[in-house]
């Protein structure tokens, strides 16, 4: 018994909105075979018969065309191939890691140098760096203090990084975003 005759599969829409087999409502279809052959424009009943004879599914691939285009194929195998391609694409994606270096408004010069050393290490490893100054209490009334701290830090990083975004206030933080230079 072919998959086409399975009661659970018959005429149902797939969760991914693929219309197949008895769920196809068009009276005439342009039908393509699984091996690339073209059956031309034929009736829905003939197309379903061709799919059933081959033990495959009739899948609507282009419902908006005039007439709609359907393909005779093994739907399970087709779906598996698509998942495999998606997984491969995800594997080849480059993940961007963002490291955060925090400062305060009242930070000493030697502490800035120490934290900049860490930020440089991150940039050399190809990671993006978010520089943040947290504003406490009355410092909120003078956010330019935090901007000044980040403006003192930037010249120490500009030889190995790109300034992605200027120092700007977001809530209680002044943020600056630095990315590594392209090699």
N, C-alpha and C positions, 0 to 999 in steps of 0.2 A: 504494500500500500504506500503510495507516494505521500510526501509531505503536503501536497496540494489538497488531498482528500481529508486530512486531519481536521476533525470538527473544531478543535480549539483555534486553529490557524485560519479557518475559512472566513474570508470576507471581513477580517478585522483590520483596523488601523493599528499600526505598530506604535509603541510609545514615542518613537522619534518622528511620528506623523508620516510615515511611509505608507502610501496607499498601494495595496496589492491584492491580487486574485479577485474575489467576488466583490470587494469594496470599490473596485473601479466602476464608475457609473457611466462613462462615455460609451456611446453606441459604436463609434468607429475609432480606431487607434492606429497610429503608425507604429509598427512592431519591429523591434530589432532582436536578433537572435543572440544567444550567449556566445557564439563563436564569431560574431561580427556580421553575419548574413542579415539582409534586410528582407522582411516579408512584405513590406509596403503597407498601404492603408487597408486594413481588414476589419471585420466586425469583432466586437468584444468576445462573442461566443467562440469564434474561430481562434482568436488569440489565446483564450483560456484553454482550448482544446490542444493547441500546439504546446503550451506550457505543460499541460497534464501528460501528454504523450512523451515528453522528454523527462518527466519527473521533476520539473523545476517550478519556480514561481513566476508569475507575471507581475512585474513591479512597474508602477507608474513613475517615470523619471522626469518628465516634463509636463505637468498637468496644465500649464497655461498655454501651451502651443496649440496651433490649429491644424490638424487634429492633435490631441494629446499623444505624447510619445511614451510607449511602454517597452520594457525590455524583459526578455525571457532570461532568468538567471537563478542561481542558487542564492537566495537571500541571506541565509545563514553564513555562507562563505563570504559573501560581499560585505556583510556587517563585520565579520571577523577581520577582513583585510583593512577596512576603514579604521577599526580600533587599533590595529597594529601600526598603521601609519601615524595615528595620533600619538601613540605611546613613543614612537621613534622621534617624532617632532619635539615632544616634551623632554626627551632625554638629551636632545641636542641644544636645548635652550640654555642660555647662559644666565645663571642666577646672580643678581647683583646683591652683594652684601653691604649693608650700611652700618658703619661703626659710629658711635656717638662719643664725643669728648666734651665734658662739661667744665665750665669755668664759672667763677663768681665775679661780681663787680669789684670786690676788694681783694683781688688775687695779687700775690707778689710776683715780681719778674722771674725769679728762679722757678716758681711753680708753673708759670706760663711756659717756660722753656722745657720743663719736664713733660707737660701735657702735649706740647707741640711735637716733642720727640716721638711720642706714641702715635700722634696723628700722622707723622711722616712715615712711620713703619707701616701703618694701615694703607696709606696711599701707595707705598712701594710694592705692597702685596696685591695691588689692584682693587682694593676695596674703596667704596665711597665713604666720605667722612662728613658727619653732621656736627658742626661746632655749635654749642649752646651755652648761653649765659642765663642762669636762673635769677630772676629778680625777686628779692625778699623785701617784705614790708615797705619801708619808705623808698626803696630803690625803684618801686613801680612809678613813683612821681618823676623819676629821672631816668627813663629808659636809654637815653643817650650814653650813660655810663657803660651799659652792656655793649652798645654799638662800638664805643671806643675800645673796649677790651678786644672785640673781634677784629677791629681794624688794626690793632697792634699785632694780632696773631697772623693775619693774612700774609704780610710780607715774608714771614718765616716759612710759608708753605707754597708761595707762588712759583718757585722754581720746579716743583714736582707735581703741581695740581692746577686744575682749572676751577675758577670761581663760577659755580653753577647758579647760585643765587646770592645776592647781596645780603648783608645783615638786615633782618627785618623782625619786627615784634609779632609774636603769635601768643596771645595770652600773657602768661608770666615769663615767657622765654623770648630771648633774642636769638634767632637761628641764622646760620650761614651754612651753605651746602658746598662741599668741595669734592670734585671728582679727580681721579688720577689722569695724568697726561697720556695721550695716545702715543704708543711707541712706533 
